[in-house]
Amino acid sequence: MFDVLVIGGGLAGTVAALTARGRGVRVALATRSWGATALSTGALDVAYSPALSPAAQMPRTVAEHVMDIVAHRPRHPYGVLGLEVTLRALRQGFAHLEKALAAAGLAVTPLDLEAENRGLPSSLGTVLPAAACLSSHAGLDLAKPQPGRWGVAQLQGAAFFDARRVALGLAHDALAQSGVSPALEPVLVAFDGGSNPIATARALDDMATVERLARALRERADGIAGFIVPPVIGLERHVEALRRLREVVGVPVVEALAHLPSPPGVRLQRALEAAVKRAGVELVGDVAAPITEGDRVVAVRTSDALEIRAGSFVLATGRFVSGGVTWTDRCREALFGLPVVTELGVMEDDSPSTVVRESPVESHPLLTAGVPVGRDLRPQREGHLAFENLFAAGMVIGGFASRYALCADGVALATGTVAAEGALAALDAEAA
């Protein structure tokens, strides 16, 4: 029997598993397949809320964005947890992530909640605000005026990255954010980029291929302050490949944030999987059904008919992408059949009011669908606890649109931490 069983192996589930395992208890992680974490752009979105308050156009720290969310969105997980708990849990969850990625050879930029979001270049030609990012995306903050001329590398045959459009889009967004249009120049690089970013990233795990790309970039580096390159610099040997590329080229080389399919997302997911194994968390496969007795979850049944018992459970199954929330004839949490709430309130069956907003400016209500939780992140049903020893973390929690307020990773870090703490407290209470 395990002390804590976490259902879902994305960022929220990993943070919950590592937090619980850090207390020395027996932890199991049940996961079916990769979910939204493997789609990560490489940015770590903690809090960016551009349109919530009259202070929208003023420079604000990440912590001030969190405050804005707490003040204006009571059903958002940050609003449910409260400001003090959210900020504390963000720091603790990020510390777990930082340690996990470092052991896998990946590095992230520091999380400074008292600093502003940095403006990161994306492969879609947009400047995305983020509190932190994988280190390969660091080195160019387009939310601030940038000196010098940066090359946007066009690899031959890489239809997934149009350097001309990327440069035009980034210049437009950077001008809006910093007041100064940066000097960005598309640069054709004599290197076959292939037609698929994942295949290109795998090819760049070969160091001879990295050397060819490095020489091709160096040939175009005259007068260039740095290069923005597609996010394809390796999968298994990413750190080594990027280091060698920067050494040979002689100027900063920054990966743009990814779109789908995402090599940075694959790197992140693999690093998280390695971290839980290294921590001694046991992997138990896919959960097919819960086993409950009264107001407690006592076990889960896996898809291969194994019964896994635990004292506390953390539900971190994600939302629509991962299948944690489904919509067939009605919208429901998929495993326990828990009710769903949106940012507008409880999602009643056959009621159009829960999927229609008066103002089209906000996100669609369905993008905020998930289980309702209390301050300790235990899911609720009609205002009462669904189960005494079940806690929720990440996107399966309702009441927020992760892309509208750019907070998905922050929610995973904070709720993964608090849900694990709740699961541990439930164990202590049961033992007492």
PyMOL commands that set and color helices and strands:
alter all, ss='L'
color gray80, all
select helices_A, chain A and resi 11-21+36-39+54-57+62-72+77-81+83-103+135-137+163-178+197-203+207-219+238-249+263-278+352-354+365-368+394-396+408-431
alter helices_A, ss='H'
color red, helices_A
select strands_A, chain A and resi 2-7+27-30+43-44+118-121+127-130+132-133+149-156+183-192+226-229+253-255+282-283+287-293+296-302+307-315+325-327+331-333+341-342+345-346+380-381+384-385+390-392
alter strands_A, ss='S'
color yellow, strands_A
deselect
rebuild
show_as cartoon
